[in-house]
Amino acid sequence: MKILWNLDASSLYCISYVSKLFYKLAKNNGMWRKKYSAKYGESKKLKAKHMDEVVEKLSVMKVQERPEGYWRRLYFRTIAGNNHTKWLKELRTINPYTGLPSHTERVLREQRVAWEITVCDKSGCEGTFEQSHTYYSDSSVTVCWSNGSWPAFHQLSTLQLHGVKKVPLKCPSAIKPGWWSLMAQLDIDTISKSSQVKGGDRLVIPYTIPENMPPFDDVDPNYGLHGYTLHITLHNTVTEIMSGHFPELFCRKGQIHEGFIQLNAIIRSKQSQHTPLSARVSLPWRSDALEGTVKNCCMMSLTLLDETQMPFWCVSTPVSMVLANEEPFSYDYQGQHFLIKYQDAEGKVQMDVVRLEEQRQFFLINLVIYISTVKVNQHFGRAY
């Protein structure tokens, strides 16, 4: 027992995996209270308020009054920097272009947040796979897995995505303590039988738009039809293909058609609005031994803000680029025309892309956003 008292925190935690006896001994409140007080109880960096709390915990309360493992959990939470007030404060700064927090990437990196996928096959066997790398853009994060021996897709039963924050201890990653948050769970059988397009199920977007209703306006007859701002990005796991910011989008009442309002971000007839793509539409992939590229496929991240600059519709999904059935006649562009489409219950997106053979360049020549009038009416209290 004396040997355990002299071990550092990492060694003490690792030894708890040796046997049930060591597991019980290594959770001793006395040992972990000693380590906590040695590392944090005398810290001059703690504010007076926090110091008072520590003194109270160490002097007034007896060790036995705390449940088993209390001081170990407190030690881990403190060393992991679980200061919710601090990172919530950092997320208050909003990016005026996207309407989303500006410092999300910095907070995630500082908090050492990672992602894991846990799969379960039809026989009940589970396997967990850690992320290989991540790609951050100003409105989304793309997480990639390229290592490990994955079971065949037809053998899978469920798939879970967890956000993970582990304690920075010097111990094997497999047993490192931390916190796991379930972000999405997919039933493979349900997905296989569904007719939904890829990325169209309700679990694709873990971000929940705040329920901040705009003030009711009974004077403006077109309230809810103007003042929209669109930020859209096409990207893959390596690079950004296209990014655009389109303010002051609007829809006339006469343009409301089949239950959708129409917002024109890029108009085909206005060549000055046409935007070149900085890279080919593709989705690179790699595994332990192989690598390749899925052609004409990429990720689309879209944020539509209302006139109060609050997120109104957010989408992050894979999309594909397909050859247009009918190529519209154009004096400006001679080349193949492609379509990129997306639709869910709240809205839809249509992009027209043309490929110039001589320049070997793709141009986005038309971008239209359609929003369901049901969503508009619920948000603005109208009856379009």
Buried (B, 14 or more C-beta within 10 A) or exposed (E): EEEBEEBEBBBBBBBBEEEEEBEEBBBBBEBBBBBBBEEBBEEEEBEEEEBEEBEEBBEEEEBEEBEEBBBBBBBBBBBBBBEEEEBEEBBEEBBEBBBBBBBBBBBBEEBBBBBBBBBBBEEEEEBBBBBBEBBBBBBBBBBBBBEEEBBEEEBBBBBBBBBBBBBEBEBEEEEBBBBBEEEBEBBBEEBEEEEEBEBBBEEBBEEEBEEEEBEEBEEEEBBBBBBBBBBBBBBBBBBBBBBBEBBEBBBEEEEBEEEBBBBBBBBBEEEEBBBEBEBBBBBBBBBEEEEEEBEBBBBBBBBBBBBEEBBBBBBBBBBBBEEBEEBEEBEEBEBBBBBBEBEBEBBBBBBBBBBBEEEEBBBBBBBBBBBBBEBBEEBBBBEB
